[in-house]
Amino acid sequence: MKRGSITAFLALLLSFVLLLVTTGIKSVQMASARTQILNGMDIGLYSLFGQYDKKMLEDYDLFVLDGSGGSGKLNLASVYDNFESYMEPVLKQNNQSLSIVQGGISGYRLLTDGNGEVFYSQAVAYMRETLGTQGIRLLLNRLENRETQTAQAEKMGELTQDSSSLDSYETEMNAAARESKEAEGQQQQASSDNFGDGNSTGFSDEVPAKTVNPVTVIRRVMKMGILELVISGNRGISGGRTDKNTLVSGRSLAQGMAMGTGAKEDNSYTSQALFVTYLTDKLGNYLEPASSGLKYQTEYIIGGKSSDQENLSAVASRLLLIREGVNFAHLMVDGTKRSQAAALAVAIASGFLVPPAAGVIQAAILLCWAFAESVLDVRELFDGGKVPLVKAAADWQISLENLPDLLGGLDTMRRGNSSGMSYQDYLQVLLFSAGRNVKIQRGMDMIELSVRALTGRENFRLDTCITAMEASVDVRANSSKIFTVTRQYVYD
C-alpha cells in the first residue's frame, strides 16, 4: 500500500486557489444580484408608467401618470408603493436573496412644471412627429403670411375705430340742425310779422327724398350687441360657464422635485406655430364645440372670460376689428367707391345746407360702409364660410345704396366664397398673437376642465399628472451587501 502525502507549499497553493474561486463566485453572485436589482427597477418603472392616463392620450396625445389616484391630491407614497409592488417579484427570481431595505422617490416632474413648459414641450413634440418636415414648412409659410397681414389689418381697424370722423360728423350735423332751427324760428317770426304779404321763404333740414343718409342708420346698428349682428338666428349660443379660480391659471399649483435636466424653454417661431396648431386641433370652438367643459375652448384662450358667450363676443369683436381695417383700406384705394361716397356726401351736405361739411360726411360714410361690409364678413365666418383676407372689387358685398338696409340683408347680401380664410384660420392667427404664457396656461385650463366633466374624474388636476420620475432604492443582497440604485423614467 502506497501512502499519499502533500507538501506545505501545495496546501498553501490549493488554499489560495480555493479562495480565488470562492471570491470569483461571490463576485459573480453580487454582479448578478446588482443586474437583477437594476432589471427590477426598470420593470417597476416601466410597469408603473404603463398605467398612463388613457383619456389624456386619446384626446390630447399627452403621456401622463395620474399621481392622485383620482383623489385630486398628489399621493407620492401610493405611487412609490405601486412601483415597489412591480419590483419585488423580480427580486425573488433566480434564487437570489434580495430584499428592499428602504427606498423612495428622489425626483419627479409634473405636467404643469416650469409654468407649463412640460406640457408645451409634449404638445410641440407631438406636432413635429405628426406634420413632418414638409408639413411644418407649409404651416410656417401659411401662418407667417396670414399673421403679418392680420396684424396690420387689426392696427388699421383700431385706427379706424379711434378715428374722429364720426364725432366730427355729429358735430357738423348738430351745428347744421341748430342753424336750421334758428332759421326756422326766424322765418316763422317773419311770417307772423308779414302775414299774407306773399314774400315768405321755406327751408327744409331734411335730405332730399331720393337721398337716404346711411350714416344715421349704421350708427344705430353700431350700438347693437356684436353677437346679435354676426350670429344667425338659427344658431344658438352656449350658456357654458366656469369658475376660473378652480383651474390651472387661477390656483396655486403643486410643484415637482428637481431631476437634473428638465424641460427647456423653447421660444422659437416654429415651436409656437406648432403649439397653436396643436390647440386648434385638440380644443373645441364655436363651429366645432367641445363635448364637455366650456364649449368654445379656443375662444376661451383668446378671450379669457368665464363664459362661452363672453369669449365668443371677444372673438367676434376682434374679427370685426380686423375686417374693418381690411375693408376700410379697400375703400381708400377703390376710386369708384370713393367717388360714390363723395357724391352722396355732397347731396347730404347740400340737404343740410352745410356744403363745407361734405368732406367730413364722406369720411363718415366710408367708415360706416367698411363697418357694414365687416358685419357681413364676420357673419359669414360664423356661418362656416370663408372670407378673403384682402378683397378685390368683385368680392365686395354691400353697395352704398343698400347700406341703410343692412339689418334686413344680413343673410341675403352675403356672398359665399370658396377661397379665403375660414373661422378656424382666423382663430389660429388670433391664438398666435396671444402671449405665449397665456396660451399655455389657458390651454391647460381647457384640458383640465374637459377631463373633469367625465364621470368619476371630477377631482382631476393637471398638477398631479406625473411625466417623469426618479426612484432610489436600497436592496440587501444575500444578507451581506446593500446596493443603492437610482433609476429614472421619462415620457418622451
C-alpha positions in Angstrom: 0.0 0.0 0.0 1.3 3.4 -1.0 0.8 6.4 1.2 -0.1 9.8 -0.2 1.4 13.0 1.0 1.1 16.7 0.4 3.6 19.4 0.9 3.0 22.6 2.8 3.6 24.6 -0.3 0.9 22.7 -2.3 -1.5 23.1 0.6 -1.0 26.8 0.6 -1.4 26.9 -3.2 -4.7 25.0 -3.0 -5.9 27.3 -0.3 -5.2 30.3 -2.5 -6.9 28.7 -5.5 -9.9 27.9 -3.4 -10.1 31.4 -2.0 -9.8 32.8 -5.6 -12.6 30.6 -6.8 -14.8 31.4 -3.8 -14.2 35.1 -4.3 -15.0 34.8 -8.0 -18.2 33.0 -7.3 -19.1 35.7 -4.7 -18.3 38.5 -7.2 -20.3 36.9 -9.9 -23.2 36.4 -7.4 -23.0 40.1 -6.4 -22.9 41.3 -10.1 -25.8 39.1 -10.9 -27.7 40.5 -7.9 -26.9 44.1 -9.0 -28.1 43.3 -12.5 -31.3 41.7 -11.1 -31.9 44.8 -9.0 -31.5 47.1 -11.9 -33.8 45.0 -14.0 -36.3 45.0 -11.2 -36.2 48.8 -11.0 -36.6 49.1 -14.8 -39.5 46.7 -14.9 -41.1 48.5 -11.9 -40.8 51.9 -13.6 -42.0 50.6 -16.9 -45.0 48.9 -15.3 -45.8 52.0 -13.3 -45.7 54.4 -16.2 -47.5 51.9 -18.3 -50.6 53.0 -16.3 -50.7 56.2 -18.2 -54.0 58.2 -18.4 -55.8 56.8 -21.4 -58.1 59.7 -21.8 -55.3 62.2 -21.9 -53.6 60.1 -24.6 -56.7 59.5 -26.6 -58.0 63.1 -26.7 -54.8 65.2 -26.3 -51.9 62.9 -27.2 -50.3 63.6 -23.8 -48.5 60.9 -21.8 -49.1 61.4 -18.1 -49.5 59.3 -15.0 -52.2 60.5 -12.6 -50.4 60.6 -9.3 -53.5 61.3 -7.3 -55.3 58.0 -7.9 -58.4 60.0 -8.6 -58.4 61.9 -5.3 -57.2 65.2 -6.7 -54.2 65.3 -4.4 -50.7 64.2 -5.3 -50.0 60.9 -3.4 -46.4 60.1 -3.9 -46.4 57.4 -1.2 -49.1 55.5 -3.2 -47.1 56.0 -6.4 -44.0 54.5 -4.8 -45.8 51.6 -3.3 -47.2 50.8 -6.7 -43.7 50.9 -8.2 -42.3 48.7 -5.5 -45.1 46.1 -5.9 -43.9 45.6 -9.5 -40.2 45.5 -8.5 -40.4 42.9 -5.7 -41.4 39.9 -7.8 -38.4 40.4 -10.0 -36.1 40.4 -6.9 -37.4 37.0 -5.9 -36.2 35.3 -9.1 -33.1 33.3 -9.7 -32.7 32.0 -6.1 -31.2 35.3 -5.1 -31.8 36.5 -1.6 -32.7 40.1 -2.4 -34.8 42.3 -0.1 -35.7 46.0 -0.2 -34.4 47.8 2.9 -35.7 51.2 2.1 -36.5 53.4 -0.9 -38.3 56.5 -2.2 -38.9 58.9 -5.0 -35.9 61.2 -5.3 -37.3 63.3 -8.1 -40.4 63.8 -10.2 -41.8 66.1 -12.9 -45.4 67.3 -13.3 -47.1 68.4 -16.4 -47.6 71.9 -15.1 -44.0 72.4 -14.0 -42.0 75.4 -15.4 -45.2 77.4 -15.9 -46.4 74.7 -18.3 -43.2 74.1 -20.2 -43.5 70.3 -19.7 -47.0 70.5 -21.3 -45.7 72.8 -24.1 -42.8 70.5 -25.0 -45.0 67.4 -25.2 -47.5 69.2 -27.4 -44.9 70.6 -29.7 -43.1 67.2 -29.9 -46.3 65.5 -30.9 -47.0 68.1 -33.7 -43.4 67.7 -35.0 -43.9 64.0 -35.4 -47.4 64.4 -36.9 -46.6 67.1 -39.5 -43.1 66.1 -40.5 -40.6 68.4 -42.1 -42.6 69.2 -45.2 -45.8 69.8 -43.2 -44.0 72.2 -40.8 -42.6 74.2 -43.7 -46.0 74.6 -45.3 -47.6 75.6 -41.9 -44.9 78.2 -41.3 -45.3 79.8 -44.7 -49.1 80.0 -44.5 -49.2 81.2 -40.9 -46.5 83.8 -41.2 -48.1 85.4 -44.2 -51.6 85.4 -42.5 -50.2 86.6 -39.2 -48.4 89.6 -40.7 -51.4 90.7 -42.8 -53.9 90.2 -40.0 -51.8 92.2 -37.5 -51.6 95.1 -40.0 -55.4 94.9 -40.6 -56.1 94.9 -36.8 -54.0 98.0 -36.4 -55.8 99.7 -39.2 -59.1 98.7 -37.6 -58.1 100.2 -34.3 -57.1 103.4 -36.1 -60.5 103.3 -37.9 -62.5 102.9 -34.7 -60.4 105.6 -33.0 -60.9 108.0 -35.8 -62.7 111.2 -35.0 -64.6 111.2 -38.3 -67.9 110.1 -36.8 -67.5 112.6 -33.9 -66.8 115.3 -36.5 -69.8 114.2 -38.5 -72.0 114.5 -35.4 -70.6 117.9 -34.6 -71.3 119.2 -38.1 -74.8 117.7 -38.2 -75.7 119.1 -34.8 -74.5 122.5 -35.8 -76.5 122.3 -39.0 -79.6 121.3 -37.0 -79.2 124.3 -34.7 -78.7 126.7 -37.5 -81.8 125.2 -39.3 -83.9 125.5 -36.1 -82.8 129.1 -35.7 -83.5 129.9 -39.3 -86.9 128.2 -39.0 -87.7 130.3 -35.9 -86.7 133.5 -37.7 -88.8 132.5 -40.7 -91.8 131.9 -38.5 -91.3 135.2 -36.8 -91.0 137.0 -40.2 -94.2 135.2 -41.4 -96.1 136.4 -38.4 -94.9 139.9 -38.9 -95.7 139.9 -42.6 -98.7 137.7 -42.7 -100.2 137.5 -46.1 -97.6 139.5 -47.9 -96.6 136.5 -50.1 -92.9 137.1 -49.6 -92.2 134.3 -47.1 -89.5 131.7 -48.0 -89.4 128.0 -46.8 -86.4 125.9 -45.5 -86.1 122.1 -45.1 -83.5 120.5 -42.9 -84.1 117.1 -44.4 -82.1 115.3 -47.1 -83.9 115.3 -50.4 -86.4 112.4 -50.7 -84.3 110.3 -53.1 -81.1 110.7 -51.0 -81.0 108.5 -47.9 -78.4 109.2 -45.2 -76.9 105.8 -44.3 -74.7 107.2 -41.5 -77.7 107.7 -39.2 -78.8 104.1 -39.8 -75.4 102.5 -39.4 -74.5 104.5 -36.3 -77.6 102.9 -34.6 -76.5 99.5 -35.8 -73.1 100.1 -34.3 -74.7 100.4 -30.8 -76.2 96.9 -31.1 -74.7 93.8 -29.4 -71.9 92.3 -31.6 -73.3 88.7 -31.3 -76.8 89.9 -32.3 -75.2 91.1 -35.6 -72.9 88.3 -36.5 -74.7 85.2 -35.3 -77.5 83.8 -37.4 -80.9 83.3 -35.8 -80.9 79.6 -36.4 -77.6 79.1 -34.4 -77.7 79.1 -30.6 -75.0 80.3 -28.2 -73.7 78.0 -25.5 -74.5 79.1 -21.9 -71.4 77.3 -20.6 -69.7 79.0 -17.6 -66.9 78.0 -15.3 -65.1 79.2 -12.2 -61.6 80.2 -13.4 -60.2 80.2 -9.8 -60.5 76.4 -9.8 -58.4 75.9 -13.0 -54.7 75.8 -13.6 -54.3 79.5 -14.3 -56.3 80.6 -11.2 -55.0 78.5 -8.4 -51.7 77.6 -6.6 -50.1 74.6 -8.2 -48.2 71.6 -6.8 -44.6 71.6 -7.9 -42.3 68.8 -8.9 -38.9 67.8 -7.4 -35.8 68.6 -9.5 -34.4 65.7 -11.6 -31.4 67.4 -13.0 -32.4 68.0 -16.6 -35.9 69.5 -17.1 -38.0 70.8 -19.9 -36.1 73.7 -21.7 -38.0 76.8 -22.7 -38.4 77.0 -26.5 -39.4 80.4 -27.8 -38.8 79.7 -31.4 -41.3 80.8 -34.0 -41.6 77.2 -35.2 -42.5 75.8 -31.8 -45.1 78.5 -31.2 -46.7 77.8 -34.6 -46.8 74.1 -33.8 -48.3 74.8 -30.4 -51.0 77.0 -31.9 -51.8 74.2 -34.4 -52.0 71.7 -31.5 -54.5 73.9 -29.7 -56.8 74.4 -32.7 -56.6 70.7 -33.5 -57.4 69.5 -29.9 -59.8 72.1 -28.5 -63.3 72.9 -29.4 -64.6 76.2 -30.9 -67.9 77.8 -31.9 -68.2 75.8 -35.2 -67.0 72.6 -33.6 -67.9 72.8 -29.9 -66.3 70.7 -27.3 -68.4 67.9 -25.8 -67.6 68.8 -22.2 -66.5 71.7 -20.1 -66.7 75.1 -21.9 -67.9 74.5 -25.5 -65.8 77.3 -27.1 -62.4 76.4 -25.7 -60.3 78.1 -28.4 -62.2 81.3 -27.9 -61.5 81.0 -24.1 -57.8 81.1 -24.8 -58.3 84.3 -26.8 -60.9 85.9 -24.6 -60.0 84.6 -21.1 -63.6 85.1 -19.8 -65.6 82.8 -17.6 -68.4 82.1 -20.0 -68.8 80.9 -23.6 -70.9 83.9 -24.5 -68.3 86.4 -23.3 -65.4 84.6 -25.0 -67.4 84.4 -28.3 -68.2 88.1 -28.0 -64.5 88.9 -27.5 -63.5 86.9 -30.6 -66.3 88.4 -32.7 -65.1 91.9 -31.7 -61.5 91.1 -32.7 -62.7 89.7 -36.0 -64.9 92.7 -36.7 -61.9 95.0 -36.0 -59.7 93.1 -38.4 -62.3 93.1 -41.1 -62.9 96.8 -40.7 -59.2 97.5 -41.1 -59.1 95.4 -44.3 -62.3 96.8 -45.8 -61.6 100.4 -45.0 -58.2 100.0 -46.7 -60.0 98.7 -49.7 -62.4 101.6 -49.8 -59.5 104.1 -49.7 -57.9 102.6 -52.8 -61.1 101.9 -54.8 -61.7 105.1 -56.8 -65.2 104.1 -57.9 -66.4 103.6 -54.3 -64.8 106.8 -53.1 -66.5 108.7 -55.9 -69.8 107.2 -54.9 -69.3 108.2 -51.3 -68.2 111.7 -52.3 -71.3 112.2 -54.4 -73.6 111.1 -51.6 -71.8 113.3 -49.1 -72.3 116.3 -51.3 -76.0 115.5 -51.6 -76.3 115.1 -47.8 -74.3 118.3 -47.2 -76.5 120.3 -49.6 -79.7 118.9 -48.0 -78.5 120.2 -44.6 -77.2 123.5 -46.2 -73.6 122.7 -45.0 -71.6 122.3 -48.2 -68.3 122.7 -46.4 -69.1 119.6 -44.3 -69.1 117.3 -47.4 -65.5 116.0 -46.6 -66.5 115.1 -43.0 -69.6 113.4 -44.2 -67.7 111.4 -46.8 -65.3 110.1 -44.2 -68.2 109.1 -42.0 -69.8 107.3 -45.0 -66.7 105.3 -45.7 -66.3 104.3 -42.1 -69.9 103.1 -42.0 -69.5 101.3 -45.3 -66.5 99.5 -44.0 -68.3 98.6 -40.8 -71.4 97.2 -42.7 -69.2 95.1 -45.0 -67.3 93.8 -42.0 -70.5 92.7 -40.3 -71.4 90.6 -43.3 -67.9 89.2 -43.4 -67.9 88.1 -39.7 -71.4 86.7 -40.1 -70.2 84.6 -43.0 -67.3 83.3 -40.9 -69.6 82.3 -38.0 -71.8 80.5 -40.5 -68.9 78.4 -41.6 -67.9 80.2 -44.8 -64.7 81.8 -45.9 -63.7 85.4 -46.5 -60.7 86.6 -48.5 -58.2 88.3 -46.2 -57.7 91.0 -48.8 -60.7 91.7 -51.1 -60.9 92.5 -54.7 -63.7 94.7 -56.1 -65.6 91.6 -57.2 -65.6 90.3 -53.6 -67.4 93.4 -52.2 -70.9 92.5 -50.9 -72.9 95.6 -49.9 -73.5 98.6 -52.2 -73.8 102.1 -51.0 -77.4 102.2 -51.9 -78.1 99.1 -49.8 -76.2 100.4 -46.8 -79.4 101.7 -44.9 -80.9 98.2 -45.4 -78.0 96.3 -43.7 -80.2 94.7 -40.9 -82.7 93.4 -43.5 -80.0 91.9 -45.7 -77.6 90.3 -43.2 -78.2 86.9 -44.8 -79.3 87.9 -48.4 -76.5 90.3 -49.1 -73.7 87.8 -48.2 -71.7 86.1 -51.0 -70.2 82.7 -50.3 -66.5 82.4 -51.2 -64.7 79.1 -51.8 -61.3 80.7 -51.2 -60.0 82.9 -48.4 -59.7 82.2 -44.6 -62.2 80.3 -42.6 -63.3 80.9 -39.0 -60.7 78.3 -37.8 -58.0 80.0 -39.8 -58.7 83.4 -38.1 -58.8 81.6 -34.7 -55.3 80.3 -35.4 -54.0 83.7 -36.2 -55.6 85.2 -33.1 -54.1 82.5 -31.0 -50.7 83.2 -32.4 -50.9 86.8 -31.4 -51.8 85.9 -27.8 -49.0 85.8 -25.2 -47.0 82.6 -25.0 -47.7 82.0 -21.3 -51.4 82.9 -21.8 -51.8 80.2 -24.4 -50.0 77.6 -22.2 -52.0 78.4 -19.1 -55.4 78.7 -20.7 -54.7 75.6 -22.9 -54.2 73.6 -19.7 -57.3 75.1 -18.2 -59.4 73.7 -21.0 -57.9 70.3 -21.0 -58.3 70.0 -17.2 -61.9 71.2 -17.4 -62.8 68.7 -20.2 -61.4 65.7 -18.2 -63.2 66.9 -15.1 -66.5 66.7 -16.9 -66.1 62.9 -17.2 -67.9 60.6 -14.8 -65.5 59.7 -11.9 -62.9 62.3 -12.9 -64.4 65.3 -11.1 -61.3 65.8 -9.0 -58.8 65.7 -11.9 -56.0 68.2 -11.7 -53.1 68.6 -14.2 -50.7 69.4 -11.4 -51.0 65.8 -10.1 -50.0 64.4 -13.6 -46.5 62.9 -13.4 -44.5 62.9 -16.6 -41.1 61.8 -15.2 -39.8 60.1 -12.0 -36.6 59.2 -10.4 -36.6 56.4 -7.8 -33.8 55.4 -5.4 -33.8 52.0 -3.6 -31.6 50.3 -1.1 -31.6 46.5 -1.6 -29.8 43.9 0.6 -28.2 41.2 -1.4 -27.7 37.7 0.1 -27.6 39.1 3.6 -24.2 40.6 3.1 -24.2 43.8 0.9 -26.6 46.7 0.4 -26.9 48.1 -3.1 -28.2 51.7 -3.6 -29.6 52.0 -7.1 -31.2 55.1 -8.7 -33.2 55.0 -12.0 -35.3 57.4 -14.0 -38.2 57.1 -16.4 -39.4 60.0 -18.6 -42.3 60.1 -21.0 -40.7 61.2 -24.3 
